[in-house]
Amino acid sequence: MREAGTRRRTLARGLRSRSPLILVAAALLTVATLAGLQWFVASGAFTVIPERLMLRIPNDDYVHVSYRIAELKRTPPTTSVVYLFGGSGTMEMMRSEGVLAGAISADTGTSLRVVSLTAHAQSMGQTLALIDNLPRGRGLLAIGLSPNRLITAPDSDASQVSASPLALTSPHLATELAGRTALRQHLPGLLTGFFDFALSYLNQRLFTRSPDLLPITYADHYYTDGPVASLSAKKTGSATELARERPQYAANVAYNLSVLAETVRLGREKGYAVTFFEQPLGPEAGGPAWDAYLATYRTDVAGVMRRLGVPDIATQPQAGLRSDDFADLFHLVDSGRDKWTSPIARGLARVLTHGG
């Protein structure tokens, strides 16, 4: 017992010591630990942990997409893939990846895979960061667009350079942000994002009234088959959304169009064809004010398409969507997904066949 006490006192004195050798050893240990964490995330090695144990909530899109990118980097696909990018409007446009893949394959006559890298409120900067981390390959990058995908301010995308909310960094996004906002990295590489995630995970899963560390299954949909909002609620939501979006669009569209163009250039550099499609939009987005707003947005996007030769898939006119096909202004329910699948699949098949 006396020897054990002596060893503890010796260890304590060593930790309190200001000896240069002790300080250097501590610094080296800290650097090695941080370098190990950086490698663990950047290499995708964190996928040894089952995704169900990493999710904070069932709709944890950012963890889910980060996990899928890590899997793709560690095991790049050897066949043709259609990658989907966009916000929740793109997430909700199909019943599943398998259903859409089957519809595209029926048109092309060849087997392929659909991988959704969508997330709620995904910014154009996050789309660029995802493409920056995709392995080189063959197939198609299909980017879902809407006016509200072109309203993010550069300041809001700055945190992605430090790997938050997605667990990845992006030199191309950093270049787009340079001169537009201050890029302050408190820790190098992915470490800021890692610690942000760790804290939010503990707050969500452990530091609660009912701690829960059981596996969570990822939910592909926010809206399964409803509920469908009333017509009056949709009209009110339409007016509110227009008032919110228009000033942000005017302030930030130039930045977002620049990022959009870079996604095209980078995607093609990695070997993929690229196409745009407009995310579903409910018929309540109508009237002179909405018409003018949508006309401006479509003209702006057409400029990028014309300059870079990007094909567009015009799905909405062919789908014949009605108000009751939408849960709200932007998100389809099953009846709408079924109407949307055939025309979007035909368009994607056409671009796969003829290039983009």
Number of C-alpha atoms within 10 A of each C-alpha: 6 6 8 9 10 11 12 11 12 12 12 11 11 12 13 11 12 10 10 9 10 14 14 11 11 13 12 12 12 12 12 12 12 16 14 12 17 17 16 15 22 20 14 20 14 17 17 9 10 11 17 16 12 22 24 22 16 16 18 18 24 19 21 23 18 22 23 18 23 24 18 15 17 14 10 14 15 8 11 17 20 25 21 20 27 27 25 22 23 26 26 27 25 23 21 16 17 14 15 25 19 18 19 28 18 14 16 17 11 11 13 16 19 20 17 19 24 26 24 17 15 19 23 28 31 26 22 24 23 23 23 20 18 16 17 17 17 18 22 25 25 22 25 22 23 21 21 20 20 26 23 22 20 20 12 11 21 22 18 22 29 26 26 22 19 25 26 25 23 20 13 19 25 19 12 18 21 13 10 13 15 11 16 10 14 9 12 13 20 25 23 21 24 20 14 13 20 13 13 13 17 15 13 17 19 13 13 10 7 9 12 14 16 11 14 17 14 17 14 20 18 15 19 14 17 16 11 18 16 13 13 10 12 22 19 12 17 21 15 11 14 16 12 13 17 16 11 16 20 12 13 15 21 14 19 21 17 14 24 21 18 19 25 25 14 16 20 18 11 15 14 25 23 27 23 21 21 19 24 25 19 22 17 19 21 16 9 9 14 16 12 12 17 16 11 13 19 15 11 15 20 16 14 16 18 10 9 13 14 19 20 20 19 15 21 18 8 12 18 11 20 12 19 18 22 29 23 25 22 21 25 34 24 19 15 25 23 18 20 22 20 17 20 23 22 19 20 27 22 17 20 23 13 9 16 20
